[in-house]
Amino acid sequence: MTSSELTVRPATPADRPTVERLWLMFRHDLSKFGGQLPNPDGTFRSERLEAAFSGSADWAPYLISRGEQPIGFAFVRALSTPTHVLNSFFVVRGVRREGVGLAAVREVVARHPGEWEVAFQDDNAGAVRFWRRVAEELAPGAWREERRPVQGRPDLAPDVWVSFRYPSS
């Protein structure tokens, strides 16, 4: 894939229906790890989706496309704090392992230079490999990893948090 085929841009209210459909795929993928089932209407919980499209200056939703095809999204939060959080990130299975995810993350974090954190679950082996690789690519040898309890959910295993600075200093 050439970089000219990949587009990462702020998602607009007009993009919301597309991102909502991608959100369903994202939550479906994650249901394997958290056991969360769909709501009675077939949707999944969507607080982060709502927050990302709330218009808050603290959140930024991004749409990831290849040509005309939407292939993923990224939600950034905590933009008003010293450490930004890549809150939700997704690329469709059909483009995984092609470098799309790394290229998209690089574009998103480059728009908001500084300290970054990303959380994922230990039992999601693909996410573990991906986020460690992203951290090493974006901040070679200068990233850290720690486990933190999930707030308000003592029944869940701790999340793994990767922290790095981009651009690395």
C-alpha positions as CSV (number, residue, x, y, z in Angstrom):
1,M,0.0,0.0,0.0
2,T,1.3,3.5,-0.8
3,S,0.9,6.3,1.6
4,S,-1.0,8.2,-1.1
5,E,-3.8,5.6,-0.8
6,L,-4.3,6.2,2.9
7,T,-6.2,9.2,4.2
8,V,-6.6,10.0,7.9
9,R,-8.7,13.1,8.4
10,P,-10.9,14.6,11.1
11,A,-14.3,12.9,11.0
12,T,-17.2,15.4,10.5
13,P,-20.8,15.0,11.6
14,A,-21.6,13.8,8.0
15,D,-19.1,10.9,8.6
16,R,-20.9,9.8,11.8
17,P,-23.1,7.1,10.2
18,T,-20.0,5.6,8.6
19,V,-18.1,5.7,11.8
20,E,-21.1,4.2,13.7
21,R,-21.0,1.2,11.3
22,L,-17.3,0.8,11.8
23,W,-17.9,1.1,15.6
24,L,-20.1,-2.0,15.5
25,M,-17.3,-4.0,13.9
26,F,-14.9,-2.7,16.5
27,R,-17.1,-3.5,19.4
28,H,-17.8,-6.9,17.9
29,D,-14.1,-7.6,17.7
30,L,-13.7,-6.5,21.4
31,S,-16.6,-8.6,22.6
32,K,-14.2,-11.6,22.4
33,F,-12.1,-10.1,25.1
34,G,-14.5,-8.4,27.4
35,G,-17.5,-10.6,26.9
36,Q,-19.8,-7.6,26.3
37,L,-22.8,-8.7,24.2
38,P,-24.9,-6.4,22.0
39,N,-27.8,-4.4,23.4
40,P,-31.3,-5.7,22.6
41,D,-31.4,-3.6,19.4
42,G,-28.1,-5.1,18.1
43,T,-25.9,-2.1,19.0
44,F,-23.1,-2.0,21.5
45,R,-22.5,0.6,24.2
46,S,-21.3,3.7,22.6
47,E,-20.3,6.3,25.2
48,R,-16.9,6.8,23.6
49,L,-18.5,7.3,20.1
50,E,-20.9,9.8,21.6
51,A,-18.1,11.7,23.4
52,A,-15.9,11.7,20.2
53,F,-18.7,13.3,18.2
54,S,-19.9,15.6,21.1
55,G,-18.1,18.7,19.7
56,S,-15.9,18.8,22.9
57,A,-12.5,20.4,22.3
58,D,-11.1,17.6,24.4
59,W,-12.0,14.9,21.8
60,A,-11.1,14.4,18.2
61,P,-12.6,11.7,16.0
62,Y,-10.7,10.6,12.8
63,L,-11.8,8.6,9.8
64,I,-9.3,6.4,8.1
65,S,-9.8,5.6,4.4
66,R,-8.1,3.9,1.6
67,G,-9.2,5.6,-1.6
68,E,-13.0,5.9,-1.3
69,Q,-13.3,3.0,1.2
70,P,-13.6,3.7,4.9
71,I,-11.3,1.3,6.7
72,G,-11.1,2.5,10.3
73,F,-11.3,5.2,12.8
74,A,-9.4,6.7,15.8
75,F,-10.8,8.6,18.7
76,V,-8.4,10.9,20.7
77,R,-9.3,12.3,24.1
78,A,-7.6,14.4,26.8
79,L,-6.5,17.0,24.2
80,S,-6.6,19.7,26.8
81,T,-4.2,17.8,29.1
82,P,-0.4,17.2,28.9
83,T,-1.0,13.5,28.0
84,H,-3.3,12.6,25.2
85,V,-5.1,9.3,25.0
86,L,-5.7,7.3,21.9
87,N,-9.0,6.1,23.3
88,S,-10.3,3.9,20.5
89,F,-8.6,2.7,17.4
90,F,-9.8,0.3,14.7
91,V,-9.0,-0.9,11.2
92,V,-11.0,-3.5,9.4
93,R,-9.7,-7.0,9.2
94,G,-9.2,-6.9,5.4
95,V,-6.3,-4.4,5.7
96,R,-4.7,-5.5,8.9
97,R,-1.0,-6.5,8.8
98,E,-0.4,-4.2,5.8
99,G,1.1,-1.3,7.7
100,V,-2.2,0.7,7.6
101,G,-2.6,0.8,11.4
102,L,0.9,2.0,12.1
103,A,0.7,4.7,9.3
104,A,-2.7,5.8,10.6
105,V,-1.5,6.0,14.3
106,R,1.6,8.0,13.1
107,E,-0.7,10.5,11.3
108,V,-3.0,10.9,14.3
109,V,-0.3,11.4,16.9
110,A,1.6,13.8,14.6
111,R,-1.4,16.1,14.7
112,H,-1.2,16.3,18.5
113,P,2.6,16.2,19.4
114,G,3.4,15.3,23.0
115,E,2.8,12.6,25.5
116,W,0.6,9.7,24.6
117,E,-1.1,6.8,26.2
118,V,-3.0,3.8,24.8
119,A,-4.8,1.0,26.7
120,F,-5.4,-2.5,25.6
121,Q,-6.0,-5.9,27.2
122,D,-3.4,-8.6,27.8
123,D,-5.5,-11.3,26.4
124,N,-5.8,-9.6,23.0
125,A,-2.6,-10.9,21.6
126,G,-3.0,-9.0,18.3
127,A,-3.3,-5.7,20.2
128,V,-0.4,-6.5,22.4
129,R,1.9,-7.1,19.4
130,F,0.5,-4.1,17.5
131,W,0.7,-1.5,20.3
132,R,4.2,-2.6,21.4
133,R,5.3,-2.3,17.8
134,V,3.7,1.1,17.4
135,A,5.4,2.4,20.6
136,E,8.8,1.1,19.4
137,E,8.4,2.6,16.0
138,L,7.3,6.0,17.2
139,A,9.5,6.2,20.3
140,P,12.4,3.7,19.9
141,G,13.6,2.5,23.3
142,A,11.8,5.4,25.0
143,W,8.3,4.0,25.8
144,R,7.0,2.3,28.8
145,E,4.2,-0.2,29.7
146,E,2.2,-0.6,32.9
147,R,-0.9,-2.3,34.1
148,R,-3.7,-0.3,35.7
149,P,-7.0,-1.4,37.2
150,V,-10.1,-0.6,35.1
151,Q,-11.9,2.2,37.0
152,G,-15.1,1.0,38.5
153,R,-14.6,-2.6,37.2
154,P,-12.8,-4.7,39.8
155,D,-14.2,-7.8,38.0
156,L,-12.0,-7.1,35.0
157,A,-8.3,-7.8,34.5
158,P,-6.2,-4.6,34.6
159,D,-5.7,-2.8,31.3
160,V,-2.2,-2.6,29.8
161,W,-1.2,1.0,29.1
162,V,1.6,1.9,26.7
163,S,3.1,5.5,27.1
164,F,5.4,7.4,24.7
165,R,6.2,10.8,23.5
166,Y,5.8,11.8,19.8
167,P,7.9,13.0,18.3
168,S,10.3,11.3,20.6
169,S,12.9,13.6,22.1
